[in-house]
């Protein structure tokens, strides 16, 4: 199920959007002010953010700038009663992916959301049959084996699952709670560091004695598989 973060202080509008999206199978989390929304987005992974411009504590443009400082990838759809060309241009220039003027039909909102999600759908590492490749790293999904630069890498089942997740979402920051859910099937406990421990285990196996670091830490957010 895809997670959508809705930042909207008008209760009726928020309820209208939430009901409609949940009927379409999305999970929607609501925030009514910029401060709580900024904290949530910095700690959790969302597939899309719907951001109203007129919030009680901060302008939506400023909040968008904050979000883009720690997440360059999440699609942001701005909502506003301000329909002037200059408003739309500014919103897009500071990091929004789309701009929808109020009032709007739900069908148009849904179409915009679906278009953004398609555009942002992560591209997996190159897959040839049952083999994923990322640079000189290869993962055989059938035999459950890994190798880098032709050298076999022995992985535990969880290390394998972790690497598979990274290789299916290259160049995308993965939050710790998302990793815990996908690999361990549990909710992440912020009081533990087991995700960091396993990432370090995996790093040692796929990076030690090889050229180039692959798994990078994104401070305050999670980890990303990418070439420098």
N, C-alpha and C positions, 0 to 999 in steps of 0.2 A: 504494500500500500504506500502510495506517495504522500509525503508530508508537506503541507503548505502552511506557511506562517502568515497570518493575516494581522496586519497592524492597522487598526481602524477604531477610532474612539466613538463613532456614532453607533449606538447599540442596535438600532433597527437595521442599519446598513450591514453591520457585522453579522447580525442574525440571518439576514437575507442571503448573504454570500455563503455563510457557513452551511446553512441548510441545503442550499443548492449544490454546493461542492460535495458535501457528504452523501447526498443522493447519487452523485456520480462516482462514488467510491473512493474519494480522497479523504485523508485525515487532516483536519484543520485545527491549528492551535491559534487562539486569539490573544492579542495584546492590545491594550487601550492607550498606552503611552509609549513614548520613545525610549525611556530609560529601561523599562522592563524588557522591551523588545530587543534593545541593543545587547543587554546581558544574555538573553536567551539565544540570539543568533550567534554570539561569540562562543557559546558553549555547545550548541547542538547543530546538527546537520539538517537542513531543510532542502527540499527539492525545488521550492519556489517561494518567493516572498511577494505578497501583495501589500503595498505600502501607500497609505493615504497621506497626502501632503500636510493637511491641517490637523496636527496633533496638539494636545494641550500643553506639552512641555518642550517641544522642539519642532522645527519645521522639517517636513519630510525630505527636503533636499539635503539638509545637514545630516539627518539620520542615514540617508543613502550614502553620503560620503564616509560616514563612520563604518558602515557595513563593508564598503569596498576596501577599506584599509585592511580587513582581516579575511575577506572572502571575495575574490575576484570572479568567481565562477557562478555562484547561485543566481538564477534569473530573478530580476526584480521588475515587477509590474506596478507602475505608479497609478494611483487613482486621485483625481482632483476635479473640483468644479471649475478650476481655472483652465479654460480651453484655448487661450491665446497661443499663437505660434511660438512666441518667445518663451512661454512657460514650458511647452513641449520640448523645444530645442534644449533649454537648460537642463531639464530632467534627463534627457538622453545623454547630454554631454558629461554630466557628473556621474553617470554609471548605470542609469536605469536601462532596461532592455526594451521596455514598451511603456506607453502612456495612454491611459483610457480616461476620457472625460465623463464626469457625472452630469446628469443621470445616464445610465446605460442599461441595455437589455442584458439579462443574464446570459443569453445565448452568445452574445458578443464577448462577454468576459470569459466564458468557457472556451470559446474558439481561440482567444488570445493566449490563454493559459496552455492549452494543448499545443499551440504552435511553439511557444517558448520551451516547453518540456521536450518536444521533438528536437528542436534546435540544440538543446543543451544535453541531449542524451549522450552519456559517455561512450566513446569509441573504445572497444576492447583492444588489447594488444593484438597484433596480427595473428590470425588463427588459420592454420593450415591443417584441416581435418581435426584431429584431437590434440594438436600442439599449439600452445600459445607462445609467442616470442616477443621479447622486448629487448632490443639491442642484441647483445650476445647471450641473453638469458632465455632459456627455454623451459617450458613446463608441459609435460605430457599428461593430458587429462585422463587418458585411458590407463596408463601404467602407474600413474601417480608418482612420477619421478621428475626430478629437476636437474638441469645442468647449466653451467655458465662457461663460455669459451671452450665448449667440448668436454669440460670436466664435470663429472657427476657430483651432485650435492645431496647428501643424505639429510632428509627432513623428518621431523616427527609429524604426526597427523595434523596437529594444530598449526605447526609452522607451514605445512603444505597448504592448509586452508587459508592461512593469512596471506601467503604469497599468491595464491590463486585469486583472492579478492583484490589485491593490489594490481595484478596483471590484467584483471578484467576491468579495472578502473584507472588506467594510467593517466598521469598528468591531472589528477583530480584529488583534492584534499579529502581524506577520509577521517571523520571525527572518531574519537575513541568509543563513543556510545554506538555509532554505526558499526564499527569493527566488532564490538562485543556482541551486538545483535546478530550480525551475519555469520561470524565464525564460531561463537560460543552459544548463540541462541539465548542470551541473557541480557538483562538491562545492566548498563555499566554503572558501577558503584564508584563515585568520584573519590571515595576514601581509599581506594586500592590503586596499585600501579601495575597490575598484571599485564595490561595491554603494552605498556612501555617495556616491561621485561621481555615479553615475547617478541616484540619488534626488534629489540636489541639482539636476542638469540638469532633471529632471522638475518639481521644485518651482518652479523659475524660470519654466517655461513655463506651468504651470497656476495659479500664484499671483501672479506679478508683474502689477501693474496690475489685479488683481481684488480684490474684497472677501472677506476671510476666508481663513485658512490651512486647508489640507486634510490635508496629510501631516505627521504629528507624529512626533518621535523619542521612543521609549520607551527610556530610558537602560539600557544593559546587555542589551537584548533585541532591538530592531529598530525597525520603523516601523509606523504605523497610519494608515489613512485614516478621518478622522472630522471632524465639525464641532465647533467649540469648545463 
